[in-house]
Amino acid sequence: MDGLKMLGLVLIVAGALALGYGGFSYTKETHQVDMGPLHMEMAEKRWVNIPLWAGIGGIVLGGLLLVARGKK
């Protein structure tokens, strides 16, 4: 399997995951305080939306890469 077909599969899987989940979350550490034996830490959870068009575009582009014929 050549590189373009592998990239096509990755785009299809990523597009399907984007459509299924709609985004992803991550935790960002914002503040940290150490005062003697006292340790305080604040973490903020954020959500990143993935647009619908990006998921559909990934699936379509991946499909095109799978059916494209390479020059030999």
C-alpha positions, 0 to 999 in steps of 0.5 A, spaced: 500 500 500 503 506 497 503 513 501 497 516 498 492 510 500 494 510 507 493 517 507 486 516 504 485 511 510 487 516 515 483 521 513 477 517 512 478 515 519 479 522 522 473 524 518 468 519 521 471 520 528 470 528 527 463 526 525 461 522 531 464 526 536 464 533 534 470 535 537 475 533 543 476 536 550 483 537 554 485 540 560 489 546 561 493 547 567 492 555 569 495 556 576 499 553 581 501 556 588 506 553 593 506 556 600 510 552 605 506 545 606 500 548 602 500 546 594 494 549 590 493 547 583 487 550 578 486 546 572 481 548 566 477 543 562 476 546 555 472 543 549 474 544 541 469 543 536 470 540 530 466 543 524 461 538 520 464 541 514 471 538 516 469 531 518 465 531 511 471 534 507 476 529 510 471 523 508 470 525 501 478 527 500 480 520 503 475 517 498 478 520 493 485 519 495 483 511 495 480 511 488 485 515 485 490 512 480 497 513 481 502 515 475 507 509 474 
